[in-house]
Each structure stands twice: as structure tokens, then as C-alpha cells.
């Protein structure tokens, strides 16, 4: 009787201690991790406070830098210098086609507007990709959008005669 009551009390004490320990650990360690991951998912990295957990803080710091580089913040002035100089090497027809690609025109539109065959467009595209050291129309459009974000479209137009 009395021993069973002591065992039940001890059992209850350990359960209560375990619950309190879980709450403490959750508040101390799990909550900052969850807040950090929620901030990363929402891209609200600039308003994220330090979690006091070195690994999470390092992850958030890396994500901040990646986000800044992808959004065009703090781009160096000479970042696109090589690309702009390579644009200058294109022939007049290649410049027209590259401009069409950058503006997002479809293949059918380009063929119809320039009165060229699909094989001629394919040849010009191959030369453009080689000269610009890129691998696709998507990559060319990415350069265009980054140059646009950097406020250098007018310079591109003057230097390369595109647009």
C-alpha cells in the first residue's frame, strides 16, 4: 500500500520534471530554430533577431547574403563589364536576335519579324551563346534583368547597339 503510493508519487514527480524540462528546452533551443527557419522561408531575413544558436545564426547570415545577391543589392559596378564587352562582338543580326531574346520574344515572333528560317535562327543563336559565353536564352534573359536592375540598360544600348 504505502510503497505503491511512494512509487506513484515518484513516478508523478519524474513525469512533471520531464514535462518542465521539455518546456524549458523548447523555449531555449527549439523556438529560436523555428523562428529562424520561419524567417528564412518568408525572406524576412533583415528583421530576424539572433537566435543565440551559432549554427542558426550562420545559416541566416548566409541566406541574407544570398538574398541580397539575388535581389541585385550591392552589385559591384564592373560586374557586367565582361558581358557588355562580349555583346559588342556580336554581328548586327546577332544583336537584333539577342535583343529579341532579352525582351522575351517567342521563336515564332522572331522568325516572322526577321523573315529568317528556323535553321538560320538556330545558327545565329549558337553563335550568340558562344560569343557571350552563355548556354541558353534563359541565361541571356537573366543577364538582361540584372543589367536592368543595375540601371545599365542605356549603357548596354549605347555600347552594343541593342534596343
C-alpha positions in Angstrom: 0.0 0.0 0.0 2.4 2.7 1.3 5.2 1.6 -1.1 2.9 1.7 -4.0 1.9 5.3 -3.1 5.6 6.3 -2.9 6.3 4.7 -6.3 3.3 6.5 -7.8 4.4 9.8 -6.3 7.9 9.3 -7.5 6.6 8.4 -11.0 4.4 11.5 -11.0 7.4 13.6 -9.9 9.5 12.3 -12.8 6.7 12.9 -15.3 6.3 16.5 -14.0 10.1 17.1 -14.1 10.2 15.7 -17.7 7.4 18.0 -18.8 9.1 21.0 -17.2 12.5 20.1 -18.8 10.8 19.7 -22.2 9.2 23.1 -21.9 12.5 24.7 -20.9 14.4 23.0 -23.7 11.7 24.0 -26.2 11.8 27.7 -25.2 15.6 27.8 -25.0 16.5 25.8 -28.1 13.6 24.8 -30.4 11.8 28.2 -30.5 14.8 30.2 -31.9 15.4 27.5 -34.5 11.7 27.6 -35.6 11.8 31.5 -35.7 14.9 31.4 -37.8 13.5 28.9 -40.2 10.2 30.8 -40.5 12.2 34.0 -41.3 14.2 32.2 -43.9 11.0 30.8 -45.6 9.4 34.3 -45.5 12.5 36.1 -46.8 12.2 38.5 -43.9 15.9 37.9 -43.1 16.7 41.6 -42.3 14.3 41.6 -39.4 15.4 38.4 -37.9 17.0 38.7 -34.5 19.9 36.5 -33.4 18.8 33.1 -32.1 21.9 32.7 -29.9 22.5 29.4 -31.6 25.7 29.7 -33.7 24.6 27.3 -36.5 21.2 29.0 -37.0 22.7 32.5 -36.9 25.3 31.4 -39.5 22.6 29.9 -41.7 20.5 33.1 -41.5 23.6 35.2 -42.3 24.4 33.1 -45.4 20.8 33.3 -46.5 20.8 37.1 -46.1 23.9 37.3 -48.4 22.4 35.1 -51.0 19.1 37.0 -50.9 21.0 40.3 -51.3 23.0 39.0 -54.2 19.9 37.6 -55.9 17.9 40.8 -55.5 20.6 42.9 -57.0 21.5 44.9 -53.9 25.1 45.9 -53.5 26.2 44.8 -57.0 29.7 45.9 -57.9 29.9 48.5 -60.8 32.1 46.3 -63.0 30.1 43.1 -62.5 28.7 43.1 -66.1 31.7 44.7 -67.8 32.8 41.4 -69.4 29.3 40.6 -70.6 28.8 44.1 -72.0 32.1 43.9 -73.9 31.2 40.5 -75.3 27.9 41.9 -76.5 29.9 44.4 -78.6 31.4 41.4 -80.5 28.1 40.3 -81.9 27.3 40.9 -85.6 24.4 43.3 -86.3 22.0 40.4 -86.9 23.1 38.6 -83.8 22.5 41.8 -81.8 19.0 42.1 -83.2 18.3 38.4 -82.2 19.9 38.8 -78.8 17.7 41.9 -78.2 14.6 39.9 -79.2 15.6 37.1 -76.8 16.2 39.6 -74.0 12.8 41.2 -74.5 11.3 37.7 -74.2 10.0 37.4 -77.8 9.0 33.9 -78.9 10.8 32.0 -81.6 7.8 32.3 -83.9 7.7 36.1 -83.5 11.5 36.3 -84.2 11.1 34.1 -87.3 8.2 36.1 -88.6 9.6 39.6 -87.9 13.1 38.9 -89.3 12.0 36.7 -92.2 14.5 34.0 -91.5 14.3 30.2 -91.3 14.4 28.2 -88.1 17.8 26.8 -89.0 19.2 30.3 -89.6 17.9 31.3 -86.2 19.4 28.2 -84.6 22.8 29.1 -86.2 22.7 32.7 -85.0 21.6 31.5 -81.5 24.6 29.2 -81.4 27.0 32.0 -82.3 25.4 34.3 -79.8 25.7 31.8 -76.9 29.3 31.0 -77.8 30.3 34.7 -78.1 28.5 35.7 -74.9 29.8 32.6 -73.0 26.3 31.5 -72.0 24.3 28.4 -72.5 20.7 29.4 -73.1 18.1 32.0 -73.8 17.1 31.9 -70.1 20.7 32.9 -69.1 20.6 35.8 -71.6 17.4 37.0 -70.1 18.9 36.7 -66.6 21.8 39.0 -67.7 19.3 41.4 -69.2 17.2 41.5 -66.0 20.3 42.0 -63.8 21.6 44.7 -66.0 18.2 46.4 -65.9 18.2 46.2 -62.1 21.6 47.7 -62.1 20.3 50.6 -64.2 22.7 49.9 -67.1 20.3 49.3 -70.0 21.0 52.6 -71.6 24.8 51.9 -71.4 24.1 48.4 -73.0 22.1 50.1 -75.8 24.9 52.6 -76.5 27.8 50.2 -76.3 26.3 47.2 -78.1 23.6 48.8 -80.1 20.9 46.5 -78.6 17.4 48.1 -78.4 
